[in-house]
């Protein structure tokens, strides 16, 4: 086959227009200029081929060659992903730093995504034998990638046939053939890794309803606006409302098997902070370093804007790969707004008809391509297994305006919405999730699970707390006009309990070693203590006791301190709290 080479016709920042490439294909990878900058065909208009270049284009000149590869932009999937730090093109940043002895990635640099020299100990699946028929997704062995992740080696999704040969247990590099599959006259060499196009969702047998909650360790999410494994959520908020910290906390503490953090146009210092903290952190459930179950895709704001799109799709492709092994995966993208801004810039340079606020008309469809790849599925192949991908996407609306196009189009494709409120952030209430504008459509899906493990308490307590917070919001206008003392005692009690819920339960410190992660059983104990206090206080107020007296109780102050105790210490403290509560309300009602 002859070389498919064209030449540069025009350069417009990250957009390069080429001509003379025979039979150009949409989304195929091309190498641009003398340095072979990586680009992708995003439009073909007559003889002109529009290329989105994922590296800095300064210095390119008209007439330089453009070489088409005939393949789509793809990810290498195999052992070595866990603990890695990639850029948006899956270039290994740690290896590049060692090679170049530089803190920046020079353009044109190409290194394999997976280390070709490292050996992995492959263990053959005992139920698989030569002569067996194998199908896409069948597990033929595994590699212990880290103490937390058993990396299953699967038949690639596009391969099936008769197993002609399989390697014995031993050390192999990712390029080594570990099995041979025959299909008719063709033979396919199965290696420890395979390649998959990042824009094409990986296949599965069936998508299932998400019925099991993804525990995040954040009380306002777990107990008020829960998300299910396989769910999709948006986290919009203006500058300073705590998006990055919240997303980092979700990645650190969520009960997922694999965590993928995608910095999509993030500032370098924020990515550096996330990496530094992850290198020090231990997985609280398994007592192992957090990096042993994490993958980082570090696309920073000083990198070419076009690569923001590849970082998002690379992240979701890696997530689907581990999902197919039967793992529950969480992927965090911070932030999709910067991806949308990159789309706007490329669209403008292509002279396309702009949509609302200059964003391209296809903004909604691109966002849907990303979010619709979340879900809980039955994976291909044997043995039977189920996995999930849960997506949290940050949105950074200018000025915190939730009516802008990226937020509105994101809301169409997510079922959980965690609205970060600037007013809460200025009052140092974190996480600044506004309980009046946030919502979760997974409540009915996970209700049965939560009620089963809490004897029905979770639903009851959650509804009561939300009613109290809603009533507080209704009373706030009256309080501003006439002051709280003009309210009847029942309404004063609502304000008091709402404050306890806000400050003693919903507010959570990411910097406190105990409060940063709140296990689900701790949240239930705290909810029960607050509801018990509310029940006693309601009874006392109905008998003529003033709320001002109740405010002086020691048991009230104890409620604010519960979050700073570990679950083991809390279990010891609760009997003391209940004893104090009963004594104080008992003596008050007598008098």
C-alpha positions, -999 to 999 in steps of 0.1 A, spaced: 0 0 0 14 34 -10 21 61 16 -9 83 24 9 116 27 -5 151 21 7 186 30 -3 215 52 -25 240 35 -33 263 64 -25 266 101 -49 281 127 -35 274 161 -44 238 171 -63 234 138 -44 224 108 -59 221 73 -43 197 49 -47 186 13 -37 158 -10 -43 129 16 -59 101 -4 -91 86 11 -90 104 44 -111 89 72 -129 106 101 -111 104 134 -79 87 120 -46 96 135 -22 117 115 14 129 120 19 165 112 51 182 102 88 172 105 84 163 142 54 141 136 29 160 159 -1 138 168 -34 149 153 -68 136 145 -90 142 114 -122 159 126 -137 170 93 -134 164 56 -147 191 33 -140 184 -3 -102 182 -8 -95 199 26 -89 177 57 -93 195 91 -70 181 117 -72 187 154 -35 187 166 -29 176 201 5 193 205 18 228 202 18 239 165 42 269 167 68 266 140 48 246 116 49 259 80 26 256 50 37 228 28 51 205 55 40 169 51 10 153 69 11 115 71 -21 95 77 -19 63 97 -52 47 88 -60 39 125 -81 57 150 -68 73 182 -65 43 206 -55 33 241 -31 6 252 -49 -16 277 -29 -40 298 -8 -45 330 10 -13 340 -20 11 339 -24 12 377 -2 38 393 6 54 360 4 91 352 -5 99 316 -11 129 295 -42 132 273 -25 110 246 -16 83 271 21 92 270 37 81 303 47 113 320 71 97 345 90 79 318 92 110 296 105 130 326 133 105 331 141 103 294 143 140 288 153 152 323 128 179 319 96 189 337 78 196 304 68 172 276 85 182 244 64 180 213 68 151 190 79 128 218 64 93 214 68 65 240 48 33 245 20 38 271 29 5 287 65 -5 297 78 -30 271 107 -42 292 89 -50 325 80 -86 331 47 -97 346 40 -131 362 12 -146 342 -10 -172 358 -31 -193 334 -68 -199 340 -70 -236 350 -104 -241 333 -91 -230 299 -75 -256 277 -61 -260 242 -89 -268 218 -115 -249 237 -137 -223 219 -130 -189 232 -151 -158 228 -146 -120 234 -141 -112 270 -132 -147 281 -106 -147 309 -76 -168 301 -54 -158 331 -43 -130 353 -14 -109 365 -11 -95 400 -6 -59 390 -7 -45 425 -17 -60 459 -51 -44 454 -57 -52 417 -57 -86 400 -54 -78 364 -74 -103 343 -61 -111 308 -92 -113 285 -97 -123 249 -100 -89 231 -135 -79 221 -128 -84 184 -114 -120 187 -130 -154 188 -122 -189 177 -104 -220 188 -76 -218 214 -46 -233 196 -19 -226 223 -17 -209 257 15 -201 276 25 -217 309 27 -198 341 57 -175 340 72 -140 335 62 -123 303 65 -88 288 33 -71 275 45 -77 239 49 -114 244 23 -138 229 6 -157 257 -21 -174 236 -29 -181 199 -66 -182 187 -75 -196 154 -105 -186 134 -108 -202 100 -76 -194 81 -66 -166 104 -46 -168 136 -46 -141 163 -18 -137 188 -32 -127 222 -8 -106 243 -9 -93 278 -23 -60 263 -45 -50 235 -55 -17 217 -89 -2 217 -102 30 200 -110 56 227 -141 70 209 -158 36 206 -176 22 238 -164 -12 247 -191 -39 242 -210 -57 270 -238 -82 273 -264 -62 291 -267 -28 309 -284 -32 343 -302 -10 367 -279 6 393 -292 -7 426 -262 -7 449 -250 27 463 -215 38 457 -203 48 492 -182 79 490 -175 87 527 -191 121 522 -223 123 544 -243 148 523 -239 124 493 -242 90 509 -272 99 531 -290 128 514 -282 127 477 -269 91 471 -253 79 439 -254 43 427 -226 22 413 -228 29 376 -243 63 381 -234 96 365 -232 129 384 -225 166 377 -207 188 402 -212 224 390 -198 254 410 -181 287 406 -145 295 414 -137 289 451 -167 266 459 -146 235 464 -151 215 432 -115 202 430 -113 193 467 -147 175 465 -137 155 435 -103 146 450 -122 134 481 -145 113 460 -116 97 442 -98 90 475 -125 76 497 -152 61 475 -158 23 478 -147 17 442 -121 -9 432 -104 14 407 -102 52 407 -94 72 376 -87 109 380 -88 130 348 -74 165 350 -90 181 320 -72 214 315 -66 217 353 -40 240 367 -7 223 372 -5 230 409 -39 213 415 -28 182 397 5 183 416 -14 186 449 -37 157 440 -7 135 430 12 144 461 -17 135 485 -24 103 467 12 91 470 9 95 508 -26 82 513 -36 48 524 -68 30 514 -88 31 546 -107 -1 538 -77 -23 528 -47 -6 544 -27 -2 512 -14 29 494 -41 46 473 -20 46 442 -22 9 441 -58 13 427 -55 46 409 -47 59 374 -40 96 367 -45 114 334 -29 148 339 -39 172 312 -30 206 325 -40 241 314 -6 248 298 -10 218 275 -26 223 240 -63 228 244 -73 202 218 -59 174 240 -86 180 266 -110 159 246 -86 129 243 -80 130 281 -117 126 288 -122 97 263 -90 80 273 -101 80 309 -135 65 302 -119 38 279 -95 27 307 -125 27 331 -145 4 308 -115 -19 305 -114 -25 342 -152 -26 343 -150 -56 319 -129 -74 345 -157 -71 369 -145 -41 389 -164 -11 401 -147 19 387 -150 56 395 -139 82 370 -136 119 379 -133 145 352 -122 180 363 -135 199 345 -157 193 315 -162 231 311 -126 234 299 -132 206 274 -162 225 262 -141 257 259 -116 237 237 -145 226 215 -156 262 212 -121 273 201 -117 245 175 -152 251 162 -145 288 158 -113 282 139 -133 258 116 -157 287 109 -187 266 119 -221 282 128 -219 288 165 -246 278 190 -255 294 222 -227 316 237 -203 306 209 -203 269 218 -206 245 189 -240 231 180 -228 196 188 -218 204 224 -247 183 238 -240 153 217 -203 153 227 -212 155 263 -236 126 259 -210 105 242 -190 107 275 -217 104 301 -236 76 284 -206 53 288 -213 51 325 -234 22 338 -235 -12 356 -231 -40 331 -229 -77 326 -195 -81 310 -187 -102 279 -172 -136 283 -167 -163 309 -168 -165 339 -199 -144 344 -191 -111 360 -206 -76 366 -188 -43 367 -197 -6 368 -183 28 357 -195 58 378 -188 92 364 -184 125 383 -180 154 360 -171 189 373 -186 219 355 -171 254 360 -198 279 349 -185 315 347 -197 334 378 -214 303 391 -242 308 365 -260 274 363 -281 286 333 -251 286 310 -250 260 281 -225 235 296 -244 231 328 -278 229 311 -266 203 286 -248 183 312 -280 181 333 -297 163 304 -275 133 308 -268 129 345 -291 117 373 -273 133 403 -267 170 405 -245 184 433 -248 221 431 -220 239 449 -231 271 464 -209 302 466 -228 315 497 -221 282 516 -185 284 506 -181 319 519 -195 308 552 -168 280 552 -195 253 549 -178 225 530 -187 205 510 -207 234 497 -235 212 482 -267 232 483 -294 209 497 -322 230 481 -310 229 445 -292 195 445 -309 163 437 -304 125 431 -326 103 410 -309 72 424 -328 74 457 -355 49 447 -328 26 433 -307 24 464 -334 28 490 -340 -9 493 -302 -15 499 -299 12 526 -331 3 544 -320 -33 545 -287 -25 563 -303 1 586 -337 -16 594 -356 11 574 -340 40 593 -322 55 564 -353 65 544 -372 78 574 -343 99 587 -334 113 553 -369 125 546 -372 141 581 -339 159 576 -349 172 542 -383 184 555 -366 203 583 -341 219 559 -369 228 535 -389 244 564 -359 263 575 -356 278 540 -393 288 541 -389 305 575 -357 324 565 -376 352 548 -398 357 579 -368 357 602 -351 384 580 -382 406 584 -392 402 620 -364 383 637 -364 347 651 -379 357 684 -412 365 667 -416 329 657 -437 303 676 -416 278 696 -422 250 671 -406 270 643 -377 281 666 -371 244 672 -371 238 634 -344 264 630 -323 249 658 -325 214 645 -318 226 610 -286 243 623 -276 210 640 -281 191 608 -262 217 587 -232 221 610 -231 188 628 -239 165 600 -237 180 565 -206 200 571 -175 178 568 -138 188 569 -116 173 542 -85 183 564 -96 165 596 -80 131 598 -112 116 613 -139 136 596 -124 135 561 -139 100 556 -172 91 572 -181 54 569 -218 47 562 -224 32 597 -211 64 613 -235 85 593 -264 64 604 -254 66 640 -252 104 637 -285 107 620 -301 85 647 -287 107 675 -299 139 658 -334 124 653 -336 112 689 -327 147 701 -354 162 678 -380 137 690 -373 146 727 -372 184 719 -405 182 700 -421 165 729 -407 190 754 -418 220 733 -453 206 731 -454 207 769 -444 243 770 -406 242 773 -389 270 755 -362 264 728 -339 288 746 -337 263 775 -330 234 751 -301 253 735 -283 252 769 -283 214 770 -250 195 770 -265 169 747 -270 196 720 -233 205 721 -224 168 719 -242 165 686 -218 190 670 -188 169 682 -200 135 670 -184 139 635 -149 142 651 -150 107 666 -141 75 648 -169 49 644 -154 28 672 -152 58 696 -187 69 685 -202 36 695 -188 41 730 -200 77 732 -236 72 720 -247 55 753 -233 84 772 -251 108 749 -284 90 753 -280 90 791 -273 127 791 -302 134 767 -327 115 788 -316 131 821 -317 167 807 -351 163 790 -365 143 819 -356 169 845 -368 197 823 -403 182 817 -407 175 854 -400 212 863 
